[in-house]
Amino acid sequence: MKNKNTTQKEKTKRNKKGNSQALNSNCIKKSTALLSISKSGFLLLSPFLSLFLIHSILFVKLSFAYEREGGIAVGAYGSTRLEISKDTTTFTLRRIVPTFSATVKEKLRFYTELEFERFGLLELQENLSPQKDKPIEMKTEIEGSRGSEIKLEQMWGEFEYARPLRFRIGAILTPVGRYNILHDDDLWEPARRPLSVRDRTVLPEKTAWTEIGLGFTGNFDVGNSLAGYELYVVNGVTLEHDIEFYLSQHEQADESHHNMLKVEGVIKPRFGNFALDSKKEKALTGRFFFSPALGHEIGISGYFGRYTPSFLPSANVWTAAFDFKSEILPFLDIEGEYAYTQFGKLGSVINEIGRRIYNKEVEVLFTEGATGVKVKGNTEIELEMTVKKDVLADIKHGGWLLIRLKFFPSFLKNTPLYIDDSSKFVLFLRPEIVSFSGLVSGIEIEKGETELKTKSDFVFRITPGLAYRPTDTWVFSVSYELTKQKDKPVQNVFLLGFAFGL
């Protein structure tokens, strides 16, 4: 396999070439149209004005080409899937990610990705309507589709001093393992990301894990082999909070039925803030890879940094990871990664959080006619502050393997399934495993005292499947997931997926 830098470079080059040709074509069409207008205008305009128009067109054309030597490349990747299980049958728009890149000069590059995950709708309406002799009314309406998320995945600028030394600054993908830096959906046959980087991540943050910072990257020859690295200083993962709202009807045998509004503040680790960092200390992350031959690569990577904001005791999280890919035969390859993460002083940190929160829950019940507050019916408001369950753990580790067998039957070469030599079928198998020690499964906080519940957990999943790639960057797949979690029955899920890259 080609290393990451080479793969990205080739993809960017293809995108830039296609988009540069499109831009030049549009410019030529616009220039031709304007020249036609100026030609007919000779009958009405002075020769001087016509010459001025022609000069302006040529000047704008030459200036555009000078300012964007490599052109602007616009691309995208995305995916969708059908998921069928005992309890669920659903279509999911996994994500659509537009990408933009530019080479301003030979050594100056820019790249950005904006992810729309499970995105269908997000609408915000605000109204400030003071009325005569009445109080000011402030109204805000938020409408959105379930699970929608918009995220800036990458946005960096790069200056290449030499091939082994390129300075990069901005929002970068944390180089821990191979999946986080090669997470584009069209690169993978399974229609779901591995457990260890997503749903039960063993990294400090789930994929795509983005941090803002600066550092260096590059690659260099070692005899007939290739080596490379990425090394960055970043804000780093920090304990942050989410605010969650619940509106339901409260029904208990010893209480009358009443409506309940619950507001919950949940503390959990999240990628470093893109604005003001909540701590002074910065994190360090990097990856080194070695490719002894084309199609073979091994990598080691890591992350170290403080994960507590400045008002909590200092505590660090660190991760070490190993990854590889090997093309055993032209039609058979295997790749994988394994990562180990430890959150230091986790018990002390949660105890201090409990002391600051003081009481986990505050409940107020307004009963109709029983208080000075005018209410219709019985209404309960509950405020809760807590720590996210099944995310933080003393130790998390796990990984995945992906085995691919590529082929194309000769009897299908005269059918529409064969487009060119890149068309192929892929039999794949992905076993994966994650393990947790000291996993926070529950927390009770009352008068500053914290009762912490922890457990160990273990999840194994295996996914066999078949994929069809009409070309390298399009993939249709069918697969079957078998998942076994500790103390739970086996889960069976059928997946039908589609992913593309442009």
N, C-alpha and C positions, 0 to 999 in steps of 0.2 A: 504494500500500500504506500501511496505517496504520503509524506508527512503533512501535517496540518497546514503549514505555511505554503507548501507547494500546491496543495489542493485548493486552498482559498485563492491563491494567486491565479491559478488556471481558470477557476470559475469567474473571478473578477475580470480577467482578461477577455473571456468569452462574452460576458455581459457588456463590458465597455465597448468591444468591437461592434456588437450588434446595435447598441444604442448610439454610438458615434455615427454609424452609417445612417441611422434613422434621423439623427439631428442634422447631419449634413444634407440629407435628402430634402428635409423640410426647409432648410435654409435656402437651398437651390430653388425649390418651388416658389418660396416667398420672393426671392430675388428676381426670378423670371417674371412673376406677376407684376412686381413693381416696375421692372424695366419695360414691360408692355404698356403699363399706364403712362410712364414717362415718355415713351416713344409717341403715343397718340397725343400727348400733351405738347409736343413740339409745335403743333398748329396753333395752340393758344398761349403757351408760355414762351418766355424769352429763352434763347440758347443758353444764356448764363445759368438760369434756374434749372434747366434740364441737365446741364453738366454738373451742377451742384447735387442734384438728386442721385445721379450715377455715382459720383464720388462718395456720397454719404453711404450708399448701399455697400460699396466695396470696402469702405473703411470699417463699417460695422461688422462685415463678414470676417475681415482679417483680424479685427480686435477680438472677436469671439473665439476664433481659432487660437490666438496667442494666449488668451487667458485660461483656456481649458485644453491644454495640449492632449491630455489623454481622454477627454470627453467625460460625460457624466453617465454612469451606468445605473439603470433602474431595474431592479429585479424583485422577486418575491418567493416565498415558500409557504406551504400550508398543508393542512390535512383535515380529513373528516372520517368518521367511522360509525358503523352500526354495532351496537353492543346488545347481546342477548344473554340473559341469565335467568335464574329461577325467579328472581324478584323484579327484574327490570328488562324492558325492551326499549331502546332509545337510540336515536341518531344524535351525534354530537359533532358540532363544528369545533374541532380541537383548537385550531388557531389559523390566522392568516397574518403573515409578517412581510410587509413591504421593506425592501432594502434599497439603499442609495449609496453609491460610492463615487469618488472623483479623484483623479490625479491632476492636481493643479499644475505641478511641474513634475519632472522625472522623479524627484526625491520627496515630494510632498503628497501625502495621501489622506483621504477622509473616508470614513465609513460609518453608517448608522443603520439600525434596525428598530422598528416600532412594532410591537406585538399586540394584536387584537385577539385575545383568547376567549373562546366561547362567547364571542361578542355578537349581539344581535341589536341591542338598543341601549342608548344612554341619553336621556333627555332631562334638562334642568330648566325650570321656569321660575323666575323670581318676579315679585311685584311689590312695589312700595306705593300704597294708595291712601294718602291722607284725604279725608273727606271733611267737608265743612262742619265745624262744631263737633267733630268726632275724633277719637284717638287715632294715631297713625296705625295702619295695619300693614304688617310685614308678612308676606306669603312666599313660601318656597315649596315647589313641587319637584320631586325626583322620580323619574320613571326609568326603569332599566330591565333588561332581560336577565334571567337567573344565571349566576356564575360568571357574568361578564367581567373582563379585566383588560385594561390597557396598560402596557408597560414598555418603557424604553429599555431595550435589551443591550444595545450597543450604540455608542456615539463617541468616536475617537478620531484624533488627528495624529499623523505620524510623519516624522522626519527621518529619512534614511541617510545616516552618515556613511555607512558602508553596509554590505549585506549582513555581516555578523553583528551590526550595531545600529538598531533602529529605535529611536526615541518615540514613545507613544504616551498620550495623555488623554483622559476623558473617561467615559463609562465603558469598561472593558469586561469581558467574560473572565471570571476567576479561573485560572488554569490549574484546576484540581481534577485529576482524572482526564479521560478522553471524551466522555459523553458531554460534559458541560461545554467544552469548546467546539464540539462537533455535533451539536444537538439538532441541526436542521432536519425536519421530518423526512425529507426525501432521501436522506442518507441511510435510512433504516427501514427494514421490512416489517417488523412488528408494529401494530397499530396502537401501542401504548408504550410509554417510556418505562424504563426499569424501575422497580420498587426502590432501589437504593439511591436513586437520584430524584425521585418524585414523591409518590404517595407515602412511603415510609423511608424518607431520605436518611442516609447515614452521614451526609455532609452537614455542615452547619446551616446551610440554606439549600432549598430545593432548586433544581434546574428549571429555567436558565438563571444561574446565579451571577448577577452583575454587581460590580463594585466600581466606584469612582476613585481614580487615583492616577498614578503615573509610574513609568518604568521603562524597561528596555526589552526588546525581543530581537531575535535574529537567528540565522543558521549559517553553518560553515562546513566545508569539506574536511573529512578525516580520512586521508588516503582515498580509497574508492567508496567510502561510506559518507553518510551525512549526519550531522548533529545539529541541535538547535535548542533554544531556551526561550522562556518568558519569565520575567521577574518584575514584580510591581509592589509599590507601597500604596495602600488603599485605606479608606475610612474603616471598613471592616464590619462584620456582623455585630449587631447590637440588640439587646432586649428592647423591643418596642411594644406598642399596644394597638389593639383593634377595638372599636366600639361596635357592639352588636345589639340590635333591638329585637325584641320578641313581643308579639301581641297575641294573647290567647285567652281562653275562658278557663278560670280556675275552678276545679270541682273537687271538693274533698267532703268526706262523709260528715265531718264535724263542723263544716262551714257552709254558709249559703253560697250559691253560685255567684261569681262576680268576674268581671273582666280584669285582666292583669296585663300591665305594661312592664316588661322587664328590660332593663338597660344593663348590659354586661361589658365590662372592660377586661379584655383578655391580654395578658402579657405573654409574648413569645419572641424567639429570635428571628431577626429579619436582616436582609442585606443592608449595608451601611447607608445612612441618610445621604441624599443628594444635595441637601442644603446644609444646615448647621449640624455638625457632628456632635453627639451628646457626650463625647469623651475626648480627651486630648491625645491619648495614645493611638497610634495607627497600626494597622495590621500588615503583615508581609506574606506574600504568596508567590509561588513560582512553579515552573515545570521544566524539566530537562528531558529531551528525547534523543534517542540514537537509532539510526536506520542503517543497519549493516549492508542492506541490499534493497533494491526496489521491491516493494510489497511486504517488507518486514520492518517493524518498529516497536521499541520498548520505551516506556516513559516512567519517570518518577516525579511526584509532585507533592506539594504541601501547602499548609496555611497555618499561620499563628497570629493571634491577636487578642486583645481584651474584648469581652463581649458584654460587660456591664456598663451602664451609663455612669457618669461621674458621681451621682448621689448614692450609688451602691458600692459595696466593697469591691476592690479590684479583683477580677478573676479572668482567666484566659481560656480560650478554646483553641485546640490544635487538631489538625488533620494530616494524615500521611496516606498517600495513595500510590498504587502501582497499576500500570495499564500496558497493553500490548496489542499488536495485530500481526498476523503472519499468514501470508499467502502460501499455503502448503503446496498446492498445485494450481495451475491456471484456473481450474473450476472449483477449487475448495479453499476456503479461508476461515480463520477463527480469530476472534478478538474479544477482549474483555477488560474489566478493571475491578479492583478491590480497594476499599477505603476504610480507614479506622479513624474515629473522631472521639475526643474526650473533652467534656466540659468540666473545667476545674472548679472546685469549691462550690458545687451546685447546691448542696444542702444549706450552706451558710448564706448563699445569695438568696435563696427562697425564704429562709427565716427572716432575713432583713426586709424582703419585700412584704412579708406578713406583718412585721412590726410597723412598717410605713402605712400599710392599708388599714391596720387596726381591726376592723371588722369586715369580714368578707361580704356580708349581706346586710342591707338596711331595707326594711319593709314598712310600708305605710298603707293602711286600709281605710279608705274613705267610705263610710256607710251613709246611705241616704237618710237625711233628717237627724243624724246623730252628731254631726260636727257643724262648725260654723262655715264650712266650705260647701258651696252649692253644687251638689252632684245629683245625677239621675241614675238610680241604681247603685250598686256597690262596685267600687273601683279600687284595685290594688296596684301600687307602684313598688317595684322592687329594684334596687340598685345593687349590683354585684361587681366586685373586682377580684380577679383570680389569675392563675397561671394556666396556659394552654396545656391540656392533657395529651399524653402520647406523642410529645414532640421533643421535650428536653429529657436528656438521660446522661448519667455519668459517663457511659461508654456506648457508642454505636459503631457497628462495623458490618460490612457486607459488600456484595458485588454481583457481577453477572458475567456470563459468557454468551457469545453469539456465534453459532456455527452455520456457515452458508455453503450450499452445494448448488452451483450454477450450471444450467444446461439449456439447450434449445433443440427439440426433436427435429430431425431433418425433414420428416414428412409434413411439418407445419410451415416450412419455408415458402411455400406457394400460397399461403393463406394471409389474410389481413393482419394476423398476429405478428408477422415478420415485417418490420419496418426497415431495419438495417442491422449491421453486425452488433449493435449495442442491445438489440432485443434479446431478452432472456427470461427464463423461469428460475426461481430460487427456492429450493427447499431449505427451511431454516429451523433451528432449534435454539431456544434461549432459556437455560436454567439460571435461576437467581436465588439469592439468599440474603436475609438481613437478620441481625441479632442485636438486642438491646439489654443492657444491664443498668439497674437503677433508673428505669424509665418512670417519669412522673405520671402517675395514673389518677391522682386525686389530691386535693388540698383543702383543708379547712382552716379558716382564720377567724379567731374570735378574741377580741380585746388584746390584739397584738401577738397572741400566741398561735403558732403554726403547727398543724398536724399534717405531716406529709406522708402520702401513700406512694410507694414505689413498687415496681414489679420487674421481672425479666420477661422478655418476649422474643419470639422467634417466628419468622415467616419464610416459607419456601414456595417458590412458584416455578413452573416449567411451561413453556409456550412453544409448541410445535406449529408449523404453518407452511403455506405455499404462497409465493408472491410471483406476480408477472410484471416485468419491467419492459414496456414497449420501447423506452429509451432510458438512459442512465438516471435521469432526474424525475421520472414518473414511476409510481409503484402502486399496484393494486394487490391487496393481500387478504387471505383468509387464515385465521389462526384459532387455536383453542387453548385457553388458559386454565390450568389447574393450580389452585392456591391452597396451601395448608398453613394455617396460623395456629400457634400454640393454644391448646384447649378449645379449639373451634373446629367445626366440621369442614370438610373440603368444599371449596367453592369452584364451580365450573362456569366459564364464560366463553361464549363464541363471539369472535370479532371479525368484522369485514371492514377493511380500511382502504383509504385512498390518500396518497400524499404526492405533492408535486413541487418542483423547483423550477424557477424561471431565470 
